[in-house]
Amino acid sequence: MADKLIIFDTTLRDGEQSPGASMNKDEKLRIARQLERLKVDVIEAGFAASSNGDFEAVQCIAHAIKDSTICSLSRANDRDISRAAEALKGANSARIHTFIATSALHMEKKLRMTPEQVFEQARLAVRFARNLVADVEFSPEDGYRSDMDFLCRVLETVISEGATTINVPDTVGYAVPELYGNFIKTLRERIPNSDKAIWSVHCHNDLGMAVANSLAGVKIGGARQVECTINGLGERAGNCSLEEIVMAVKTRRDYFGLDLGIDTKHILAASRMVSQTTGFVVQPNKAVVGANAFAHASGIHQDGVLKARDTYEIMRAEDVGWTANKIVLGKLSGRNAFKQRLIELGVQMESEADINTAFAKFKELADRKSEIFDEDILALVSDESVTHEKEQYGFVSLSQHSETGERPQASIVFTMDGKEVTGSSDGNGPVDASLKAIEAHVKSGAEMVLYSVNAISGSTESQGEVTVRLQNSGRVVNGVGADPDIVVASAKAYLSALNKLHSKADRVAAQG
């Protein structure tokens, strides 16, 4: 494996820990299929013991995905590990990823365990997991801030117990590249059986160095697996970004000398799918997948690129999927063309009835805008009315009136428990009036902590994609809605967020 870098994607587990980024089973499966098309080596599908919903998602992905290893996280105890193994039954290739904190701070303040207790629990957890699956990964949580002698002792023992991958997390994003790379190198040099496991890095981006730290772990430390997420999604400042790691190693193969199994043409599609599913918009100047990543505004740059592309471009836009996203379907497009586009986008419907429902929504949209982009289709199939996700609230219709000098008014019809209700309100603007009309009936008491609007494609005819983040009783959820009318999109997003609040799926916190 010395010449290959393993890409371990944890968008569906660690990425989902972003406030409001939780995904349902259908959404997770759709993203997992896209990750499989991307040829990700390992997909961490969730934390099976954290909730019934996560268990079902891991189980569903384990049965559906054939070309990637499917992994479930578990704490270092028999119950979590058994739950993970049960969820992974039927997978072509299964991995259990178990962890326990090893830093003095975490052991004392969080676990309230002695180092000896942690050592013993790590040893027994790996032994137990190894009896259930052949592929076991172990992570010492907050590993980078752990005592080196203690960490060496723990890791040598878990390798002896059968751990096949050793992952060293920079859980709080405290590392800097040279020091982190040398930390991994020292561990590998000091642990006698280090060659019996693949070494992995998992870095957080609190100081903006997750990608740099991960690359240092690879180049200096000799790690051969990187744990990362699409768009760098993750709690706090996020995780190491998959697209940046992949393109750095691919573009600078002269330096890293490593091969990748990733099919980079599917990077952009994965980025857009994750963004639209979670409501976390990709910043325009984001490396590789941002809207401006391959844009040249400077006249000197434009002139250089026209004369010789490599004067200012070190990657080709089409290599990460930019030119693959050509238009285009319209109102004259037939069902077969639509179905084929779904397949190309990695969207798999459960039945012909679901395809028919989605196609009807597509034709309805095509009557309102002349060109349908890939982003439009992804937004359309994410609609709860298409996915048949059980919903407490559903959008029916909306009318609103606003004019200069007058207070805007809105009237909205939506379903509550399957029954239609009508709400009316005024507001500071048509969006405010519409959402107040909903809240007057629902009385959720939720606080809105984010409202954002993003154009799905580049014209005034574009659909508006709205993200609404609500907080209530410590829970944070995102709702996403899309429509050519941004007031309607806002109402859909608000109802989507209310549905997630209503689901009240309890989750156990995982590692950072």
C-alpha positions as CSV (number, residue, x, y, z in Angstrom):
1,M,0.0,0.0,0.0
2,A,3.1,2.2,0.2
3,D,2.3,4.0,-3.1
4,K,-1.4,4.5,-2.7
5,L,-3.2,7.0,-0.5
6,I,-6.5,5.7,0.9
7,I,-9.3,8.3,1.0
8,F,-11.6,7.8,4.0
9,D,-14.7,10.0,3.7
10,T,-16.5,10.9,6.9
11,T,-19.0,13.4,5.5
12,L,-21.9,11.2,6.6
13,R,-20.5,10.9,10.2
14,D,-18.2,13.7,11.2
15,G,-19.5,16.1,8.6
16,E,-23.0,15.5,9.9
17,Q,-21.9,16.9,13.3
18,S,-22.1,20.5,11.8
19,P,-24.9,22.3,13.5
20,G,-28.1,21.6,11.5
21,A,-26.4,19.3,9.0
22,S,-28.1,16.1,10.1
23,M,-29.3,14.0,7.2
24,N,-32.1,11.4,6.9
25,K,-31.5,7.9,5.5
26,D,-32.5,8.7,1.9
27,E,-30.2,11.7,1.8
28,K,-27.3,9.7,3.3
29,L,-27.8,7.0,0.8
30,R,-27.9,9.4,-2.1
31,I,-24.6,10.9,-1.0
32,A,-23.1,7.5,-0.4
33,R,-23.9,6.5,-4.0
34,Q,-22.1,9.7,-5.2
35,L,-19.1,8.9,-3.0
36,E,-19.0,5.4,-4.6
37,R,-19.0,7.0,-8.0
38,L,-16.2,9.1,-6.9
39,K,-14.4,5.9,-5.9
40,V,-13.8,6.8,-2.3
41,D,-12.0,3.9,-0.6
42,V,-13.8,4.0,2.7
43,I,-17.2,5.6,3.5
44,E,-17.8,6.2,7.2
45,A,-21.6,5.9,7.0
46,G,-22.5,6.9,10.5
47,F,-22.4,6.1,14.2
48,A,-24.7,3.1,14.4
49,A,-25.2,3.2,18.2
50,S,-26.0,6.9,18.3
51,S,-29.7,6.5,17.2
52,N,-32.0,4.2,15.4
53,G,-32.0,6.5,12.4
54,D,-28.2,6.3,12.2
55,F,-28.3,2.5,12.6
56,E,-30.8,2.2,9.7
57,A,-28.7,4.6,7.5
58,V,-25.5,2.5,8.1
59,Q,-27.4,-0.7,7.4
60,C,-29.0,0.7,4.2
61,I,-25.7,2.0,2.9
62,A,-23.9,-1.3,3.8
63,H,-26.4,-3.2,1.6
64,A,-26.4,-0.7,-1.3
65,I,-22.8,0.2,-1.7
66,K,-20.6,-2.5,-3.3
67,D,-17.3,-0.8,-4.4
68,S,-16.3,1.1,-1.2
69,T,-15.6,-0.2,2.3
70,I,-18.4,0.8,4.6
71,C,-17.4,1.9,8.1
72,S,-19.4,2.6,11.3
73,L,-18.0,4.5,14.3
74,S,-18.3,3.1,17.8
75,R,-17.1,4.1,21.2
76,A,-14.8,1.6,22.9
77,N,-17.5,-0.6,24.5
78,D,-19.2,-3.9,23.6
79,R,-22.6,-2.4,23.1
80,D,-21.5,0.2,20.5
81,I,-19.2,-2.3,18.7
82,S,-22.0,-5.0,18.5
83,R,-24.4,-2.4,17.2
84,A,-21.9,-1.3,14.5
85,A,-21.3,-5.0,13.5
86,E,-25.0,-5.6,13.3
87,A,-25.6,-2.6,11.0
88,L,-22.7,-3.6,8.8
89,K,-23.9,-7.1,8.2
90,G,-24.3,-7.8,4.5
91,A,-21.6,-5.2,3.4
92,N,-19.2,-6.3,0.7
93,S,-16.4,-4.8,2.8
94,A,-17.0,-3.7,6.4
95,R,-14.9,-1.8,8.9
96,I,-15.5,-1.0,12.6
97,H,-13.9,2.3,13.7
98,T,-13.6,2.4,17.5
99,F,-12.2,5.2,19.6
100,I,-11.5,6.4,23.1
101,A,-9.8,9.6,24.4
102,T,-6.2,9.3,25.4
103,S,-5.1,12.9,26.3
104,A,-4.8,13.6,30.0
105,L,-7.3,16.4,29.7
106,H,-10.0,14.2,28.1
107,M,-9.3,11.2,30.4
108,E,-9.6,13.3,33.6
109,K,-12.3,15.8,32.7
110,K,-14.5,14.0,30.2
111,L,-14.1,10.2,30.7
112,R,-13.2,10.5,34.5
113,M,-11.0,7.4,33.9
114,T,-7.4,6.6,34.8
115,P,-4.9,6.0,32.1
116,E,-4.8,2.3,33.0
117,Q,-8.6,2.1,32.7
118,V,-8.4,3.7,29.2
119,F,-5.6,1.4,28.2
120,E,-7.5,-1.7,29.2
121,Q,-10.7,-0.5,27.5
122,A,-8.9,0.3,24.3
123,R,-7.3,-3.2,24.3
124,L,-10.5,-5.1,25.0
125,A,-12.6,-3.0,22.5
126,V,-10.2,-3.8,19.6
127,R,-10.1,-7.5,20.6
128,F,-13.9,-7.6,20.7
129,A,-14.3,-5.8,17.4
130,R,-11.6,-8.0,15.7
131,N,-13.7,-11.0,16.5
132,L,-16.7,-9.5,14.6
133,V,-15.0,-8.0,11.5
134,A,-11.6,-8.4,9.9
135,D,-11.1,-4.7,9.4
136,V,-10.8,-2.6,12.6
137,E,-9.7,1.0,12.9
138,F,-8.7,2.5,16.2
139,S,-8.5,6.2,17.0
140,P,-7.1,7.7,20.2
141,E,-9.4,10.7,20.5
142,D,-7.4,14.0,21.0
143,G,-4.4,11.8,20.1
144,Y,-2.2,14.8,19.1
145,R,-2.4,16.3,22.6
146,S,-1.8,12.9,24.3
147,D,1.4,11.9,26.2
148,M,3.8,10.3,23.7
149,D,4.8,7.4,26.0
150,F,1.3,6.5,26.9
151,L,0.1,6.8,23.3
152,C,2.8,4.5,22.1
153,R,1.9,1.9,24.7
154,V,-1.8,2.1,23.8
155,L,-1.2,1.9,20.0
156,E,1.3,-0.9,20.2
157,T,-1.2,-2.9,22.2
158,V,-4.2,-2.3,19.9
159,I,-2.1,-3.3,16.9
160,S,-1.2,-6.5,18.7
161,E,-5.0,-7.1,19.3
162,G,-5.6,-6.8,15.6
163,A,-6.3,-3.2,14.7
164,T,-5.5,-2.9,10.9
165,T,-5.6,1.0,10.8
166,I,-4.3,3.4,13.4
167,N,-5.8,6.9,13.1
168,V,-4.2,9.8,15.0
169,P,-6.8,12.6,15.3
170,D,-6.0,16.3,15.8
171,T,-9.5,16.5,17.4
172,V,-9.4,20.2,18.2
173,G,-7.3,21.5,15.3
174,Y,-4.4,22.5,17.5
175,A,-1.6,21.0,15.3
176,V,0.8,22.8,12.9
177,P,2.1,20.9,9.9
178,E,5.7,20.2,10.7
179,L,5.0,19.3,14.3
180,Y,2.1,17.0,13.4
181,G,4.0,15.3,10.6
182,N,6.9,14.6,13.0
183,F,4.5,13.4,15.7
184,I,3.2,10.7,13.3
185,K,6.7,9.8,12.3
186,T,7.8,9.5,15.9
187,L,4.9,7.2,16.7
188,R,5.7,4.9,13.8
189,E,9.4,4.8,14.7
190,R,8.9,4.1,18.3
191,I,6.2,1.5,18.1
192,P,7.8,-1.9,17.3
193,N,4.8,-3.3,15.4
194,S,3.8,-0.1,13.6
195,D,4.4,-1.8,10.2
196,K,1.5,-4.1,10.9
197,A,-1.1,-1.3,10.5
198,I,-1.9,1.4,8.0
199,W,-1.5,4.9,9.6
200,S,-4.2,7.5,9.2
201,V,-4.6,11.2,9.9
202,H,-7.8,13.0,10.9
203,C,-7.4,16.8,11.2
204,H,-9.8,19.6,12.1
205,N,-9.6,23.0,10.7
206,D,-9.8,25.3,13.8
207,L,-6.7,27.1,12.8
208,G,-7.2,26.7,9.0
209,M,-4.5,24.0,8.7
210,A,-6.5,20.8,8.4
211,V,-5.4,20.1,4.8
212,A,-1.8,21.2,5.5
213,N,-1.6,19.1,8.6
214,S,-3.0,16.0,6.8
215,L,-0.5,16.4,4.0
216,A,2.3,16.7,6.5
217,G,1.1,13.6,8.2
218,V,1.3,11.9,4.8
219,K,4.6,13.3,3.6
220,I,6.6,13.5,6.8
221,G,4.8,11.0,9.0
222,G,4.2,8.3,6.4
223,A,0.5,8.1,6.9
224,R,-1.3,6.3,4.0
225,Q,-4.9,7.2,4.8
226,V,-6.5,10.6,5.1
227,E,-9.9,11.1,6.8
228,C,-11.8,14.0,5.2
229,T,-15.2,15.4,4.2
230,I,-16.7,16.8,1.1
231,N,-16.4,20.7,1.2
232,G,-14.6,20.3,4.5
233,L,-17.9,19.9,6.2
234,G,-17.8,19.4,9.9
235,E,-18.4,20.9,13.4
236,R,-16.8,24.1,14.4
237,A,-14.4,25.2,11.5
238,G,-14.9,21.9,9.7
239,N,-12.7,18.9,8.7
240,C,-10.0,18.3,6.2
241,S,-11.4,18.9,2.7
242,L,-11.5,15.8,0.5
243,E,-11.4,17.8,-2.8
244,E,-8.3,19.8,-1.6
245,I,-6.4,16.7,-0.4
246,V,-7.2,14.8,-3.6
247,M,-6.2,17.5,-6.0
248,A,-3.1,18.5,-4.0
249,V,-1.8,14.9,-4.1
250,K,-2.8,14.5,-7.8
251,T,-1.5,17.9,-8.9
252,R,1.8,17.6,-7.0
253,R,2.4,13.9,-7.7
254,D,6.0,15.0,-8.3
255,Y,6.3,15.8,-4.6
256,F,4.0,13.2,-2.9
257,G,4.7,10.3,-5.2
258,L,1.3,8.7,-4.4
259,D,-1.5,7.2,-6.4
260,L,-5.2,7.8,-5.8
261,G,-8.2,5.7,-6.7
262,I,-10.4,8.7,-6.9
263,D,-12.3,9.5,-10.1
264,T,-11.9,13.3,-9.8
265,K,-14.5,14.1,-12.5
266,H,-17.2,13.5,-9.9
267,I,-15.8,15.9,-7.3
268,L,-18.0,18.8,-8.3
269,A,-21.2,16.8,-8.4
270,A,-20.4,15.4,-4.9
271,S,-19.7,19.0,-3.6
272,R,-23.0,20.3,-4.9
273,M,-25.0,17.4,-3.6
274,V,-23.6,17.8,-0.1
275,S,-24.1,21.5,-0.2
276,Q,-27.8,21.3,-1.4
277,T,-28.6,18.5,1.0
278,T,-27.2,20.1,4.1
279,G,-27.8,23.7,3.3
280,F,-24.1,24.6,3.8
281,V,-23.3,26.9,0.9
282,V,-19.8,26.6,-0.7
283,Q,-18.0,29.9,-0.6
284,P,-17.2,31.3,-4.1
285,N,-13.5,31.4,-3.5
286,K,-13.3,27.8,-2.1
287,A,-10.5,25.8,-3.6
288,V,-11.4,23.3,-6.4
289,V,-15.2,23.5,-6.0
290,G,-16.0,27.2,-5.4
291,A,-17.7,29.1,-8.2
292,N,-14.6,31.3,-8.7
293,A,-12.1,28.5,-8.4
294,F,-11.3,28.6,-12.2
295,A,-12.4,32.2,-12.9
296,H,-9.9,34.8,-14.0
297,A,-10.9,38.5,-13.6
298,S,-7.5,40.1,-14.1
299,G,-6.8,41.1,-17.7
300,I,-3.2,39.9,-17.5
301,H,-4.4,36.5,-16.2
302,Q,-7.1,36.2,-18.9
303,D,-4.6,37.0,-21.6
304,G,-2.1,34.4,-20.2
305,V,-4.7,31.7,-20.0
306,L,-5.9,32.3,-23.6
307,K,-2.3,32.1,-24.8
308,A,-1.3,29.1,-22.7
309,R,-3.6,27.6,-20.2
310,D,-0.9,26.5,-17.7
311,T,0.3,30.1,-17.3
312,Y,-2.3,30.5,-14.5
313,E,-4.1,27.2,-14.2
314,I,-2.4,24.3,-12.4
315,M,-5.5,22.0,-12.8
316,R,-8.1,21.6,-15.5
317,A,-11.6,22.6,-14.6
318,E,-13.0,19.6,-16.5
319,D,-10.8,17.2,-14.4
320,V,-12.9,18.0,-11.3
321,G,-16.3,18.0,-13.2
322,W,-16.9,21.6,-14.1
323,T,-17.5,21.1,-17.8
324,A,-19.4,17.9,-17.3
325,N,-22.2,20.1,-15.8
326,K,-23.5,21.3,-19.2
327,I,-27.2,22.1,-19.4
328,V,-29.5,20.5,-20.0
329,L,-33.0,19.6,-20.0
330,G,-36.0,21.6,-20.8
331,K,-39.8,21.3,-21.1
332,L,-39.5,19.2,-24.3
333,S,-37.3,16.7,-22.6
334,G,-38.8,13.3,-22.2
335,R,-39.0,10.9,-19.2
336,N,-36.1,8.7,-20.4
337,A,-33.8,11.7,-20.8
338,F,-34.7,12.8,-17.3
339,K,-34.2,9.3,-15.9
340,Q,-30.8,9.1,-17.6
341,R,-29.8,12.4,-16.0
342,L,-30.7,11.1,-12.6
343,I,-28.5,8.1,-13.1
344,E,-25.6,10.4,-14.3
345,L,-26.1,12.5,-11.1
346,G,-25.9,9.4,-8.9
347,V,-29.5,9.7,-7.9
348,Q,-31.3,6.3,-7.6
349,M,-35.0,6.3,-7.1
350,E,-36.6,3.4,-5.2
351,S,-39.4,2.8,-7.7
352,E,-40.9,3.8,-11.0
353,A,-43.6,5.6,-9.1
354,D,-40.9,7.8,-7.4
355,I,-39.4,8.5,-10.9
356,N,-42.8,9.5,-12.2
357,T,-43.4,11.8,-9.2
358,A,-40.0,13.5,-9.7
359,F,-40.6,13.8,-13.5
360,A,-43.9,15.5,-12.9
361,K,-42.1,18.0,-10.6
362,F,-39.5,18.4,-13.3
363,K,-42.1,19.2,-16.0
364,E,-43.8,21.7,-13.7
365,L,-40.4,23.4,-13.1
366,A,-39.6,23.3,-16.9
367,D,-42.8,25.3,-17.5
368,R,-41.5,28.0,-15.3
369,K,-37.9,28.2,-16.5
370,S,-36.5,27.4,-19.9
371,E,-33.3,25.6,-18.9
372,I,-32.9,23.0,-16.2
373,F,-29.5,22.6,-14.7
374,D,-28.0,19.7,-12.7
375,E,-28.4,21.8,-9.5
376,D,-32.1,22.2,-10.3
377,I,-32.6,18.5,-10.6
378,L,-30.7,17.8,-7.3
379,A,-32.8,20.4,-5.5
380,L,-35.9,18.9,-7.0
381,V,-35.2,15.3,-5.9
382,S,-34.2,16.5,-2.4
383,D,-37.8,17.9,-2.1
384,E,-39.6,15.9,0.7
385,S,-42.7,15.6,-1.5
386,V,-40.6,13.6,-4.0
387,T,-38.6,11.5,-1.4
388,H,-41.8,10.6,0.5
389,E,-40.1,11.4,3.8
390,K,-42.8,11.4,6.4
391,E,-43.6,15.0,7.0
392,Q,-45.6,16.7,9.7
393,Y,-45.8,19.9,7.6
394,G,-46.1,20.2,3.8
395,F,-46.2,23.2,1.4
396,V,-49.4,23.6,-0.7
397,S,-49.6,27.2,-2.0
398,L,-48.8,30.8,-1.2
399,S,-49.9,34.3,-2.2
400,Q,-48.3,37.5,-1.1
401,H,-48.6,41.2,-1.9
402,S,-46.0,43.9,-1.4
403,E,-45.6,47.4,-2.8
404,T,-43.6,50.4,-1.9
405,G,-45.0,52.3,1.1
406,E,-47.3,49.4,2.1
407,R,-46.7,46.7,4.7
408,P,-46.4,43.3,2.9
409,Q,-49.1,40.7,3.4
410,A,-48.9,36.9,2.9
411,S,-51.4,34.0,2.9
412,I,-50.1,30.5,2.9
413,V,-51.8,27.1,2.7
414,F,-49.8,24.2,4.2
415,T,-50.6,20.8,5.7
416,M,-50.3,19.9,9.4
417,D,-50.8,16.2,10.1
418,G,-52.2,15.7,6.6
419,K,-54.8,18.5,7.0
420,E,-54.7,21.7,5.1
421,V,-54.6,24.9,7.1
422,T,-54.4,28.6,6.0
423,G,-52.4,31.2,7.7
424,S,-52.1,35.0,7.0
425,S,-49.8,37.6,8.4
426,D,-48.1,40.9,7.6
427,G,-44.3,41.4,8.0
428,N,-41.3,43.5,7.2
429,G,-41.1,41.9,3.8
430,P,-42.9,39.1,1.9
431,V,-40.6,36.4,3.3
432,D,-41.1,37.7,6.9
433,A,-44.8,37.8,6.4
434,S,-44.9,34.3,5.0
435,L,-42.9,32.7,7.7
436,K,-44.9,34.5,10.4
437,A,-48.1,33.2,8.8
438,I,-46.7,29.6,9.2
439,E,-45.5,30.2,12.8
440,A,-48.9,31.7,13.8
441,H,-50.3,28.2,13.4
442,V,-47.4,26.0,14.3
443,K,-46.2,27.9,17.4
444,S,-42.9,26.1,17.4
445,G,-41.2,28.7,19.5
446,A,-38.0,28.1,17.5
447,E,-35.4,30.8,17.1
448,M,-34.1,31.4,13.6
449,V,-30.3,31.6,13.7
450,L,-29.6,31.6,9.9
451,Y,-31.5,32.6,6.8
452,S,-29.6,32.6,3.5
453,V,-30.5,32.8,-0.2
454,N,-28.4,31.3,-3.0
455,A,-29.1,31.3,-6.7
456,I,-28.8,27.7,-7.9
457,S,-27.6,28.8,-11.4
458,G,-26.5,32.1,-12.8
459,S,-29.5,34.0,-14.2
460,T,-32.5,35.9,-12.9
461,E,-34.5,32.9,-14.1
462,S,-32.6,30.7,-11.6
463,Q,-34.2,28.9,-8.8
464,G,-33.5,30.4,-5.4
465,E,-32.2,28.0,-2.8
466,V,-33.0,29.1,0.7
467,T,-31.5,27.7,3.9
468,V,-33.2,28.3,7.2
469,R,-31.5,27.2,10.5
470,L,-33.7,26.9,13.5
471,Q,-32.8,26.3,17.2
472,N,-35.1,25.0,19.8
473,S,-34.4,23.5,23.2
474,G,-30.7,22.9,22.3
475,R,-31.4,21.3,19.0
476,V,-30.2,23.0,15.7
477,V,-31.7,22.0,12.4
478,N,-31.3,23.2,8.8
479,G,-34.2,23.3,6.3
480,V,-33.6,23.8,2.6
481,G,-36.1,24.8,0.0
482,A,-35.8,25.6,-3.7
483,D,-38.2,27.4,-6.1
484,P,-38.0,30.1,-8.8
485,D,-39.9,32.3,-6.3
486,I,-37.7,32.9,-3.3
487,V,-40.7,33.6,-1.1
488,V,-42.0,30.1,-1.9
489,A,-38.5,28.7,-1.5
490,S,-38.3,30.4,2.0
491,A,-41.6,28.9,3.1
492,K,-40.5,25.4,1.9
493,A,-37.2,25.8,3.8
494,Y,-39.0,26.9,7.0
495,L,-41.4,23.9,6.8
496,S,-38.5,21.6,6.1
497,A,-36.7,22.8,9.2
498,L,-39.9,22.4,11.3
499,N,-40.2,18.8,10.0
500,K,-36.7,18.1,11.2
501,L,-37.4,19.7,14.6
502,H,-40.5,17.6,14.8
503,S,-38.6,14.3,14.2
504,K,-36.7,14.7,17.5
505,A,-34.2,12.0,16.7
506,D,-32.0,11.7,19.7
507,R,-28.3,11.2,18.9
508,V,-25.3,10.3,21.1
509,A,-22.4,12.7,20.6
510,A,-19.4,11.2,18.8
511,Q,-15.7,12.3,18.9
512,G,-14.8,15.7,17.7
